Structures are given as structure tokens and as C-alpha cells.
Amino acid sequence: MSKETRQNKLAEAKEKLRDHHAQTSPSVGAGASDAKKKKINNGTNPETTTSDGCHSPEDKQQNRAQLKEEKKASHQHQQALRRQLEAQDHTVEILMCQKIELETVLYYSQDAAGKFEGESHYLADHLHHSWHFEGELQPALSSVSIQHKKADRFFEKQVRARCGGACL
């Protein structure tokens, strides 16, 4: 494979890679998009190629400058990706902490709810027994009230009988 063919294929691969990065992460820095906009010169400019097929020093210098720019753009792109990854890692850490806090609150809330449920069952049972006891006491209270009224009437009759009705 000739040197020119390899350089052409390398330039095409680099351009495809840049296009792929630009499509998958369009929000990453301006360096990546700037490199995409520039036309790649792989040293095949017929005006600067010598008659024996060798490249002029200008071509070589231009290729070096272009390669340096591409490396710089690639480095900037990598730095932007690293910053995004660090931000995402930080977000994940925050979310994990919040998850742990919420799980803790949920545990204590469920524990408290269980205790309240137990206490409410106890109070409901106690209330039920109180109503039952009231139901049992109601007839006894009514009986005492009736006996009290009978005793009051009996007492009044006794007092009238002793006093002849004038005492009251």
C-alpha cells in the first residue's frame, strides 16, 4: 500500500471518528466542532507536490500543524468528556446519599407506624372492654336508682307517719 493511500485512509478515518463524536456528544466543547469544519489536507495538493512525487517542506509543515491542531482538539474533547463524567459521578454520589437518607426515613416511619398500629389495637380493645363494662353497669345503676327512689318514698312515709304529716 502506498504512503499516499495510507494517508488518505487515515484522514478519512479521522474525519469519520470526528463526525461520530460530534453526533454522539454535540454538547461537548467547541474544539471538536472546529476540527470537523476544517478541510483535511493530506499532502496530495498537486501544486505543492514535486515532480518525483515527494512532498514539499510546506506540505510537511502544514501536515504537522494540522496534526497538532487535531491533537489539541482531541485533547480538549477528552477533557470535556472527563468533566462530564466527573459531573455525572458527583450526581450519582448525591443521589446515592439521598437514597440512603430516604431508606432510613422510610425504615423509621414504618417502625413508628407499626408501633402506632399496635397502640391503636390496644386502645381499641380497651375501648371495647369499657363499652362492655358500661353495658354491664347500666342495669345495675338503673336498679340502684330505682331502689334509691323506693327508699326515699319509704323514708317520707315513715316521717309522715311519725310527725302526722306536719313535719314535712
C-alpha positions in Angstrom: 0.0 0.0 0.0 1.5 3.4 -1.0 2.1 6.1 1.5 -0.5 8.4 -0.1 -3.2 5.8 0.1 -2.5 5.2 3.8 -2.6 8.9 4.4 -5.9 9.2 2.6 -7.4 6.3 4.6 -6.1 7.7 7.8 -7.6 11.1 7.0 -10.9 9.6 6.2 -10.9 7.5 9.4 -10.1 10.6 11.5 -12.9 12.5 9.8 -15.4 9.7 10.4 -14.3 9.5 14.1 -14.8 13.2 14.5 -18.2 13.0 12.8 -19.2 10.2 15.1 -18.0 12.1 18.3 -19.9 15.2 17.1 -23.1 13.2 16.6 -22.9 11.3 19.9 -22.0 14.2 22.0 -22.9 17.5 20.4 -22.7 19.5 23.6 -19.1 18.8 24.2 -16.7 21.8 23.8 -16.1 23.9 20.6 -12.8 22.2 19.9 -14.3 19.1 18.4 -16.6 21.0 16.1 -13.9 23.4 14.9 -11.7 20.5 13.8 -14.6 19.0 11.9 -15.1 22.2 9.9 -11.5 22.3 8.7 -10.7 20.7 5.4 -8.1 18.0 5.8 -5.0 18.3 3.7 -3.2 15.0 3.4 -0.4 16.4 1.4 -1.8 15.5 -2.0 -2.0 19.0 -3.3 -0.8 18.8 -6.9 0.5 22.3 -6.8 3.0 21.6 -4.0 4.0 18.0 -4.9 7.3 17.8 -6.6 7.8 16.1 -10.0 9.2 12.9 -8.4 6.1 12.5 -6.2 7.8 13.8 -3.0 6.1 16.4 -0.8 7.5 19.8 -0.4 8.6 21.1 3.1 5.5 23.3 3.1 3.2 20.2 2.8 5.1 18.6 5.7 4.9 21.7 7.8 1.2 22.1 7.0 0.6 18.4 7.9 2.4 18.8 11.2 0.4 21.9 12.1 -2.8 20.2 11.1 -1.9 17.1 13.2 -1.1 19.4 16.2 -4.5 21.1 15.9 -6.2 17.7 15.7 -4.4 16.5 18.8 -5.3 19.7 20.6 -9.0 19.4 19.6 -8.9 15.7 20.6 -7.4 16.6 24.0 -10.0 19.3 24.6 -12.7 16.9 23.6 -11.3 14.3 26.1 -11.1 16.9 28.8 -14.8 17.9 28.2 -15.8 14.2 28.4 -13.8 13.8 31.6 -15.6 16.8 33.1 -19.0 15.4 32.1 -18.1 12.0 33.6 -16.9 13.7 36.8 -20.2 15.7 37.0 -22.2 12.5 36.4 -20.2 10.7 39.1 -20.9 13.5 41.5 -24.6 13.4 40.7 -24.6 9.7 41.2 -22.9 10.1 44.6 -25.5 12.7 45.6 -28.4 10.5 44.5 -26.9 7.5 46.4 -26.7 9.6 49.6 -30.3 10.8 49.1 -31.4 7.2 48.5 -29.8 6.1 51.8 -31.4 9.0 53.7 -34.8 8.2 52.2 -34.4 4.5 53.1 -33.5 5.4 56.7 -36.5 7.7 56.9 -38.7 5.0 55.4 -37.4 2.5 58.0 -38.1 4.7 60.9 -41.5 5.7 59.5 -42.5 2.1 59.1 -41.3 1.3 62.6 -43.3 4.2 64.1 -46.4 3.2 62.0 -46.1 -0.4 63.4 -45.9 0.9 67.0 -48.9 3.2 66.4 -50.8 0.3 64.9 -50.1 -1.8 68.0 -51.1 1.0 70.3 -54.3 1.7 68.3 -55.2 -2.0 68.6 -54.6 -1.9 72.4 -56.7 1.3 72.7 -59.5 -0.2 70.5 -59.6 -3.3 72.7 -59.6 -1.2 75.9 -62.4 1.0 74.5 -64.4 -2.1 73.6 -64.0 -3.5 77.1 -65.0 -0.2 78.6 -68.2 -0.1 76.5 -68.9 -3.7 77.5 -68.4 -2.8 81.2 -70.6 0.2 80.8 -73.3 -2.1 79.3 -73.0 -4.3 82.3 -73.1 -1.4 84.8 -76.1 0.3 83.2 -78.7 -2.2 84.6 -77.0 -2.2 88.0 -77.1 1.7 88.0 -80.7 1.7 87.0 -81.5 -0.8 89.7 -79.7 1.3 92.3 -81.6 4.4 91.1 -84.9 2.6 91.5 -84.0 1.3 94.9 -83.0 4.8 95.9 -86.3 6.2 94.8 -88.1 3.5 96.8 -86.0 4.2 99.8 -86.8 7.9 99.6 -90.6 7.2 99.3 -90.3 4.8 102.3 -88.5 7.4 104.3 -91.0 10.0 103.5 -93.9 7.7 104.6 -92.1 7.0 107.8 -91.5 10.6 108.6 -95.2 11.5 107.9 -96.3 8.6 110.0 -94.3 9.9 113.0 -95.0 13.5 112.6 -98.5 13.2 111.5 -97.8 15.0 108.2 -96.8 18.2 109.9 -93.0 17.7 109.8 -92.5 18.0 106.2 
